Amino acid sequence: MSKPSTTTEGMKRGGYYDDHSEYQRATAASAASFIPESVAAVPLPSDGQMFVIADYGSSTGRNSVAAVRGAVERVRGRRADQTIAVIHNDLPTNDWNALFANVTSAADSYVHAAGPPVLSMASAVSFFEPAAPSASVHLGLSFSAAHWLRTQPDLVLPGGFYFSEAIGDARAALAAQATDDWTAFLIARAADLQPSGRLLVQMVGTDPTTIPAGSGITARKLMLAMSEVAGELVADGLLDAARVKRYVLPVYARTPAEARAPFEGQDATLRDLFELIECRTDPVANPYLQQWRTDRDSAAYGRAYSAFVRAFTESNLREHLFARGRDGAEADAVLDDYFARLARRFAADPERDRFEDWTLTVVLARR
Ligand SMILES: C[S@@+](CC[C@H](N)C(=O)[O-])C[C@H]1O[C@@H](n2cnc3c(N)ncnc32)[C@H](O)[C@@H]1O
């Protein structure tokens, strides 16, 4: 199989992401309040057809099976014997064995919902393309995934690893890339969804109302810490300075205004396809920091926070920052060193580089 041109091969495998994604689990749990209204608004299928739920960017499903279960139970609350299919979408390189293990054995999985067995399916394609049979999906869900850009940005970004540190043309180019990708994601979902189907997307966001300006960007403090620790590796001769300047983590935290833009104004590309029901940011509390504020175990906090970051960044960092010119074992060693340094830095001052989150929630109705 030829290697897909994507910005990640998926989350860290072998159970690592499941063990170190409490934050994403909390984000998916925060969707619970949006699901009842979304399910209630979708017409149930007629003629014995299945109700189809899609989970876009599912990874191993560990964090989404409970939200999907909430949706399944709401559907069954309307029609107890309604048959249901769940399509889990992610990249072909995702850990699909882990996905089906979680679907079948996690205690909070939708397969344990009362009623007829739920059909679980996989869609191994980029979510920038249609990812389900045309007009088949009644309810689309996506948690902590739609902020990933489609292609690796090709920019010099001397101030740090993240779009928030870009200025001038570089910032405009990243914003334009994020707009194009959001539009492509939504056009693909319009192809998947039934008329009157609903789509609930949660992703990292930016709250532009926080003071001082720029302080409401999800993960900004973390990304500054990550670029500074990469600078330490450069100083120690372990990483090429030019590569660090060219590296951008391909994630974009949109503001509500950026998320709404394709639906508003004269050139609104998506207004005919969707009605915008909800678009807002809400903070999601940091489980690692909450734990540290309770137990004051700084070393454990540093390890947990570093592992959380490694679980979702390693694939991209390996490919675009650490692996060039190195064999696999050398790349592993420098990754181990990098995340150990990050863990020590987080432990030394737990509040300074804390992960702050403003989750962006968008709910849409397919026209
Ligand atoms: C942080 S994980 C979130 C996983 C899960 N939804 C959760 O809440 O834990 C982001 C997921 O998005 C997937 N992803 C990134 N870009 C993608 C794309 N273009 N198409 C499909 N999935 C993608 C990654 O492979 C990864 O599994």
Ligand as a Chemical Component Dictionary entry (heavy atoms), coordinates in Angstrom:
data_LIG
# 
_chem_comp.id                   LIG 
_chem_comp.type                 NON-POLYMER 
_chem_comp.pdbx_formal_charge   0 
_chem_comp.three_letter_code    LIG 
# 
loop_
_chem_comp_atom.comp_id 
_chem_comp_atom.atom_id 
_chem_comp_atom.alt_atom_id 
_chem_comp_atom.type_symbol 
_chem_comp_atom.charge 
_chem_comp_atom.model_Cartn_x 
_chem_comp_atom.model_Cartn_y 
_chem_comp_atom.model_Cartn_z 
_chem_comp_atom.pdbx_ordinal 
LIG C1  C1  C 0  -6.378  13.373 18.974 1  
LIG S1  S1  S 1  -7.014  12.061 18.033 2  
LIG C2  C2  C 0  -8.700  12.059 18.545 3  
LIG C3  C3  C 0  -9.268  10.690 18.501 4  
LIG C4  C4  C 0  -10.641 10.513 19.118 5  
LIG N1  N1  N 0  -11.684 11.152 18.332 6  
LIG C5  C5  C 0  -10.669 10.977 20.547 7  
LIG O1  O1  O 0  -11.520 11.817 20.872 8  
LIG O2  O2  O -1 -9.850  10.493 21.325 9  
LIG C6  C6  C 0  -7.122  12.715 16.378 10 
LIG C7  C7  C 0  -7.467  11.659 15.336 11 
LIG O3  O3  O 0  -7.721  12.314 14.088 12 
LIG C8  C8  C 0  -7.202  11.490 13.071 13 
LIG N2  N2  N 0  -6.999  12.261 11.857 14 
LIG C9  C9  C 0  -6.134  13.282 11.641 15 
LIG N3  N3  N 0  -6.222  13.680 10.359 16 
LIG C10 C10 C 0  -7.166  12.888 9.773  17 
LIG C11 C11 C 0  -7.709  12.813 8.453  18 
LIG N4  N4  N 0  -7.277  13.620 7.493  19 
LIG N5  N5  N 0  -8.667  11.902 8.197  20 
LIG C12 C12 C 0  -9.103  11.059 9.181  21 
LIG N6  N6  N 0  -8.630  11.093 10.451 22 
LIG C13 C13 C 0  -7.666  11.989 10.726 23 
LIG C14 C14 C 0  -5.905  10.953 13.653 24 
LIG O4  O4  O 0  -5.451  9.815  12.959 25 
LIG C15 C15 C 0  -6.341  10.675 15.093 26 
LIG O5  O5  O 0  -6.788  9.361  15.242 27 
# 
loop_
_chem_comp_bond.comp_id 
_chem_comp_bond.atom_id_1 
_chem_comp_bond.atom_id_2 
_chem_comp_bond.value_order 
_chem_comp_bond.pdbx_ordinal 
LIG C1  S1  SING 1  
LIG S1  C2  SING 2  
LIG S1  C6  SING 3  
LIG C2  C3  SING 4  
LIG C3  C4  SING 5  
LIG C4  N1  SING 6  
LIG C4  C5  SING 7  
LIG C5  O1  DOUB 8  
LIG C5  O2  SING 9  
LIG C6  C7  SING 10 
LIG C7  O3  SING 11 
LIG C7  C15 SING 12 
LIG O3  C8  SING 13 
LIG C8  N2  SING 14 
LIG C8  C14 SING 15 
LIG N2  C9  SING 16 
LIG N2  C13 SING 17 
LIG C9  N3  DOUB 18 
LIG N3  C10 SING 19 
LIG C10 C11 SING 20 
LIG C10 C13 DOUB 21 
LIG C11 N4  SING 22 
LIG C11 N5  DOUB 23 
LIG N5  C12 SING 24 
LIG C12 N6  DOUB 25 
LIG N6  C13 SING 26 
LIG C14 O4  SING 27 
LIG C14 C15 SING 28 
LIG C15 O5  SING 29 
# 
